[in-house]
Amino acid sequence: MQYLLLIYENEKRFAAGYDPAEMKEYMAFGETYRNAIKGGNALRATTTATTVRVRDGKRLATDGPFAETKEQLGGFYLVEANNLDDAIEMAGKIPGARFGCVEVRPIETFS
């Protein structure tokens, strides 16, 4: 089954750049789970986001994220895991889990 591992952290932590030691940890995570990882990316800061809504047939685009929060979605992995417990174990090994949280969401499949 596929799961999306959504990494939430306070993006202000990266204002001065990324910690090289932490980046090595992400690379090691990627190597450890290379067969399980089906995709993933880091996201740019929420200041680069645009939120789109359609109301009464009209598209509205506003700068920024949908809502202000203490932690922002900073990246994600799409992984293949045998079950939720295995996906949770993987999520716990993502370096960002130490500073924020990782949301584990099963992927819905439609026939």
C-alpha positions in Angstrom: 0.0 0.0 0.0 1.2 3.5 -0.7 1.4 6.2 2.0 2.2 9.9 1.8 4.6 11.1 4.6 4.0 14.8 5.0 6.8 16.6 6.8 5.8 19.6 8.9 8.3 21.9 10.6 8.7 25.6 11.4 10.3 26.9 8.2 12.0 29.7 10.0 14.5 27.1 11.1 15.8 27.1 7.5 16.0 30.9 7.0 19.8 30.8 7.2 20.0 27.6 5.0 20.1 23.9 5.6 22.3 22.2 8.2 24.7 20.0 6.2 24.6 17.3 8.9 20.9 17.1 8.7 21.0 16.9 4.9 23.3 13.9 5.3 20.6 12.3 7.5 18.0 12.9 4.7 20.4 11.4 2.2 20.9 8.3 4.4 17.1 8.0 4.9 16.7 8.1 1.1 19.4 5.4 0.7 17.9 3.2 3.4 14.4 3.4 2.0 15.3 3.8 -1.7 13.1 0.7 -2.7 10.1 2.0 -0.8 10.3 5.7 -1.9 8.2 6.2 -5.0 8.6 10.0 -5.0 9.1 13.1 -2.9 10.4 16.6 -2.7 11.2 19.5 -0.5 8.9 22.5 -0.9 9.9 26.1 -1.1 8.8 28.5 1.7 5.1 29.3 2.2 5.9 32.8 1.0 6.1 31.4 -2.5 2.7 29.6 -2.2 -0.5 30.6 -4.0 -3.9 29.3 -2.8 -6.6 28.8 -5.3 -10.4 28.6 -4.6 -13.4 28.6 -6.9 -16.5 30.4 -5.6 -19.6 31.0 -7.6 -17.8 29.8 -10.7 -15.0 32.3 -10.2 -11.4 31.4 -9.6 -9.7 33.3 -6.8 -6.0 33.2 -6.3 -4.4 34.6 -3.1 -0.7 34.8 -2.1 0.4 32.5 0.6 -0.8 29.3 2.2 -4.3 28.4 3.1 -3.8 29.0 6.8 -1.1 30.3 9.1 0.3 27.7 11.4 3.2 27.1 13.7 4.5 24.3 11.4 4.4 24.4 7.6 4.4 21.6 5.1 8.0 21.5 4.1 8.2 18.3 2.0 6.9 14.8 1.5 7.7 11.3 0.5 5.5 8.9 -1.3 6.3 5.4 0.0 5.3 1.8 -0.5 4.8 0.0 2.8 3.3 -3.3 3.9 1.0 -1.7 6.4 0.4 1.4 8.5 2.9 0.2 11.2 5.7 0.0 8.6 4.8 3.5 7.3 4.8 4.9 10.8 8.3 3.3 11.4 9.6 5.0 8.3 8.1 8.3 9.2 9.8 8.2 12.6 13.2 8.0 10.9 12.7 11.2 8.8 15.0 13.8 10.4 12.3 16.4 10.4 10.2 14.4 12.9 12.6 15.5 15.6 11.8 19.2 15.0 8.1 19.1 13.9 5.9 16.1 12.9 5.3 13.7 10.0 1.7 13.0 9.0 1.2 9.6 7.6 -1.7 9.3 5.1 -2.8 6.3 3.1 -3.2 6.9 -0.6 -6.8 6.3 -1.8 -7.1 4.1 -4.9 -10.1 4.3 -7.2 -11.2 1.5 -9.5 
